Amino acid sequence: MLNLVPKEIAIGEIYFPPLLISGFIAIICTSLTVRIFNTVKWYRYVSNPPLVELSIAVIYTVLISTFIFPS
């Protein structure tokens, strides 16, 4: 039953929620993915690039919070 309790990540004396850290890592991964997509000119096949970028960020956030920082 103790595994179901959400855990916090301590950096120094400051406690951060896991979703905040995974969101920050997801934004970094999304920016790297967008740069790769721009170099191969993949965005010309997409009608709404900001929506695709937001979707990639959400996917990364869910994957990171599920597999790296499970609550």
Secondary structure per residue as TSV (DSSP state, phi and psi in degrees):
chain	resnum	aa	ss	phi	psi
A	1	M	-	360.0	-25.3
A	2	L	G	-72.1	-18.7
A	3	N	G	-72.8	-17.7
A	4	L	G	-84.6	-9.0
A	5	V	S	-77.9	128.5
A	6	P	-	-61.0	141.7
A	7	K	-	-104.6	151.5
A	8	E	-	-111.1	154.5
A	9	I	E	-104.9	123.2
A	10	A	E	-98.5	124.4
A	11	I	E	-119.8	104.1
A	12	G	T	71.2	-122.9
A	13	E	T	-103.8	6.6
A	14	I	E	-107.0	132.6
A	15	Y	E	-100.5	130.1
A	16	F	E	-117.2	142.8
A	17	P	-	-71.3	147.7
A	18	P	H	-62.4	-32.0
A	19	L	H	-67.7	-32.9
A	20	L	H	-66.2	-45.3
A	21	I	H	-66.4	-43.4
A	22	S	H	-67.7	-33.2
A	23	G	H	-66.0	-39.5
A	24	F	H	-65.7	-43.6
A	25	I	H	-65.4	-36.7
A	26	A	H	-66.0	-37.1
A	27	I	H	-64.2	-40.2
A	28	I	H	-65.0	-45.2
A	29	C	H	-64.3	-37.0
A	30	T	H	-66.0	-41.3
A	31	S	H	-65.5	-36.8
A	32	L	H	-67.3	-39.7
A	33	T	H	-65.7	-40.7
A	34	V	H	-65.4	-38.1
A	35	R	H	-63.7	-40.3
A	36	I	H	-65.4	-42.9
A	37	F	H	-63.4	-34.4
A	38	N	H	-71.1	-33.8
A	39	T	H	-71.7	-32.8
A	40	V	T	-92.1	5.7
A	41	K	T	54.7	44.5
A	42	W	G	-77.9	-24.8
A	43	Y	G	-71.7	-12.1
A	44	R	G	-72.9	-13.8
A	45	Y	G	-93.7	1.4
A	46	V	-	-109.6	136.1
A	47	S	S	-80.6	-29.8
A	48	N	-	-135.3	86.2
A	49	P	H	-60.8	-37.1
A	50	P	H	-63.5	-34.7
A	51	L	H	-67.9	-38.0
A	52	V	H	-66.4	-40.3
A	53	E	H	-64.0	-41.4
A	54	L	H	-64.1	-40.5
A	55	S	H	-65.0	-40.4
A	56	I	H	-64.4	-39.4
A	57	A	H	-64.4	-40.4
A	58	V	H	-66.5	-42.0
A	59	I	H	-62.2	-45.4
A	60	Y	H	-62.2	-41.2
A	61	T	H	-61.9	-44.8
A	62	V	H	-65.3	-43.3
A	63	L	H	-65.6	-42.7
A	64	I	H	-68.6	-42.7
A	65	S	H	-71.5	-22.8
A	66	T	H	-82.7	-44.2
A	67	F	H	-100.3	-28.4
A	68	I	T	-97.7	-45.3
A	69	F	S	-117.1	65.8
A	70	P	-	-69.2	139.6
A	71	S	-	-87.2	360.0
